[in-house]
Amino acid sequence: MVLEINCVPVFVDIDPQTYNLDPACIEAAITERTKAIIPVHFAGLACDMDAILDIAKRHNLRVIEDVAHAHGAEYKGRKLGSIGDAGSFSFQSSKNLTSGEGGIVITNDDALYETMNSLRNVGRLPSGQWYDHFNPGCNYRITQLQAVLLSEQLKRLDEQTITRNENGLYLDSLLADVPGITPLSRGAVAIRHCYHLYIFKYDRTKFGQLTKQEFVAMLSAEGVPCSAGYPHPLYKQPVFQQKNFMCYAIPDSVDYTQVDCPEAERACSDEAVWIFQQAMLGTREDMDSFAQAIQKIQSAMTN
Ligand SMILES: Cc1ncc(COP(=O)(O)O)c(C=O)c1O
C-alpha cells in the first residue's frame, strides 16, 4: 500500500520479546521525509502504543495502526485500531473476522473520515452527485452480503476474543517450563490479546537439532494446526530486492538489499512457530494436547 500511494516504505526491526515494532528502531529510522508510522499489531498483540504515540507527537507524524490481525484486541482497555489516527482491518479469509476478502479503515478524525470515504467511493463526496468525482479514489466498497456476514460475526467477537485470550494465557503457563520453547511476551501493560496467531520461539538445540520446519511438520502430524510462518521478512521479497515497482518519490539511494533487521530474520528462519487462531477457540483440553504434542516430540528427539 505504501508503494501504491507513491511513498517509500522503510522497514525497521522488531522487539525479539514481542515480535512487534521496536520503538527504538522506529525513532532511529525517522528522517525529515518521514510522514507516518505503521505499527502492525502482529498476531493480535498490541504494539507499545504509548512509546509509538510519543515518537509520533515529537516528530509530527501520523500513526496508522495495522489491525489486520487484531480485531477485538485491546491495549490498556482501548480497542486496537482506535488509538492512532486511523486503523486498518483485514477481513481476508484467515482473519478473526472474515468475509472472504475485504477490510475496513476506521478513524475518529472527521477530516480524515471524509477523505477516506471519498477515496473508497471513486472520489465522490456525500454532498456531490453520482457523476461528481473530487478525489482520485477507486471502488473499495464492501458488498452488502459481506457486511451482513461481518455484522453477525461482530456480535460474537468479544466472546471469542476472551476465549482466545484465556486459552493463550493457559498455553503460556503450560509451555513456560518446556526447555527450548519460549512463548512471546505479552508486553508490559494490560492488554487483551486476540491470538490471531499464538506464537512461541523454538530453540532447535533442545530438540535434537530438528530444524524449525522439521519440528513444525512433526507438530502438524500430531494434529496441532501450526505453521513455520513467514520464511523471511517482507523486504527480502523480489519486489523490494529488485525494486520491481514504480515509485516516483524513491531516491536512488534506497536499496532494499542493504536492509538489515536481524531479529525479524531470526524469527522467520529459526524461531517463530505459529498456531492458528481457529485452534485458539478450542477447549483447555485442546491446549493441553498442544503442549503434550510438543513434549512428545522433545522426548522422541532427546532420548
Ligand atoms: C499484518 C497484515 N496487514 C495487512 C494485510 C492485508 O490485508 P488484506 O489482504 O485484507 O489487504 C495482511 C493480510 O494478511 C496482514 O497480515
The ligand as an ORCA input file, in Angstrom:
! r2SCAN-3c Opt
* xyz 0 1
  C      -0.466     -7.704      9.046
  C      -1.260     -7.602      7.782
  N      -1.527     -6.391      7.282
  C      -2.261     -6.256      6.145
  C      -2.738     -7.346      5.473
  C      -3.510     -7.127      4.199
  O      -4.838     -7.432      4.331
  P      -5.741     -7.631      3.036
  O      -5.307     -8.913      2.395
  O      -7.135     -7.695      3.536
  O      -5.480     -6.458      2.152
  C      -2.488     -8.619      5.948
  C      -3.011     -9.802      5.213
  O      -2.809    -10.926      5.517
  C      -1.730     -8.768      7.132
  O      -1.458     -9.980      7.637
*
